[in-house]
């Protein structure tokens, strides 16, 4: 298995672990949180690249 597949498996296992015991509302909040975090990190990276 190549490293990209291993990463996908790791992320899936992490998501299942985080989701365990959470309500639907908690899962929705976590999903929104992580999407916003990812989008913000991508924006920061893009801005850092354009300033260099």
C-alpha positions, 0 to 999 in steps of 0.5 A: 500500500502506498503512502497516500492510501495509508493516509486515507486509511489513517484519516478514516480511522481517526474520523471513526474514533472521533465520531464514536459516542458523539451525537448528530449535532456534535458530529455536525459541529466537528465537521464544520469546525474541521472544514473551516480549519482546513480552509483557513490553513489553505488560505494562509498557505496561499497568502504565504506563497504569494508574499514570497 
